[in-house]
Amino acid sequence: MKSFHLTVSALAFAAVAMPAAARDQVQVTGSSTVLPYATIVAEAFGENFDFPTPVVEGGGSGAGRKKLCEGVGENTVDIANSSSRISQSDIDLCTANGVTEIMEIRIGYDGIVFASDVNGADFALTPADVYSALAAKVAKDGALADNTAAQWAEVNAALPAQDILAFVPGTKHGTREVFDVKVIEAGCKETGAYDLYLAVAEGADDKEKGDNAKKACHELRTDGKSVDIDGDYTETLARLDADKNAVGVFGLSFYENNMDKLKVAPISGVAPSVETISTGEYPVSRPLFMYVKKAHIGVIPGLKEYLEFFVSDEMAGPDGPLAEYGLVSDPELAATQAAVAAETVMGPLE
C-alpha cells in the first residue's frame, strides 16, 4: 500500500480539542474484517491530528455490538465495527442498558474479484468451482475425501485445462473473511460437503455443530494449489506475473487500476463492478458498518473527528488507501459524510 499523505482538505478536519475527559482515546472493537481498515485510519488519524491514536481491537461483529451495548460512559467502547447489520436483539440490549441513540455508518463494501493474466484463458467461476479446486476435502461418492484435483477442468469441464494455482487473501488480510464465507463456505454448501461435515461435527447444540462444520469447510489445501498472500495486492500481482497460469484474488479497485494486466472472472454469471457490488448482485460482497454511541460524541475527545476522517474522500474514497487494501468505495459516500456531520442516528430496522 502506498504511503498516505493528508491533503489540505483532509487537514481541515482537525478541530480544536474537546474538554479533557478521563479517557482521551477513542475505543473501537468488533469485526475482524473491518479491523485492518480501521487500523489504517486510526494510525493515519494519530499521525495527523492532535488526538491520541484510537485503540482498535477485533473480536468479531456480534461480540463488538454487544460490547457497544453494555452501557454509556468512558468505561465502555465508543464504536463497534461490523461486517453484518445490527440486529433487533442488539438494539434491545442497547436500550435496556441506556444506549438509546446509535449512529449506523456504512463505510463501504467488502468485495473481491478473481482475475488472471490478461492474455490467459477465460474463467467463469462459481463458489462451488472455487471450493472444489481449493478445499482440503471435497464431497466424493457421498463421503469426504482429500482433494486431488490437479486442473480446473477436473472441477468443471467448462473451465480451462490449466493447472490449479490460486493466490488468495491470507488469514490476516481484510478480505479473508468475505473469501471464506461468500466463496469457500458457499461452495462447501453447494457441493454437499457442508452436510457431510455437519453429520460428524461435534458441539453442545445445533449452532455449535454448524459453526464447527463451517470452520471445517474453510480448511484449504496445503499442497501448493492454494497459496495465502498476507501482503497487499501488489504482491499478488507480482506472483501472477511470475506464473501467468495462476488465478489471483484482488480488491475491485486494484483490479480496475490494473485492467491492462488482468482479466476478471464473473462469479455465478455476474461481473464485478461498483454497481453490482453495492447493490449486492455480485455474490462476493457485503456492506461494512460502524455503529457509534452518539452519547460519547463531545465527551470522548476526537470521536467525531475520527468518524469524519474515516468516511472522508481521502480515506474511504475510490482513490484512498482503504480502496487499495480492498474496500469498495460506497457510491453514496457523500450522503454518509453528511449523516456523520449531522450526527444522524439510525431509525427502526426495516
Helices and strands as residue ranges (DSSP letters): H 8-11, E 27-30, H 35-48, E 55-59, H 61-68, E 79-82, H 88-96, E 102-117, H 127-134, E 137-140, E 143-146, H 152-155, E 166-169, H 176-178, I 179-185, H 186-191, H 193-200, H 206-217, E 226-229, H 233-242, E 247-251, H 252-256, E 262-265, H 274-278, E 285-293, G 294-296, H 303-310, H 313-316, H 321-324, E 327-328, H 333-341
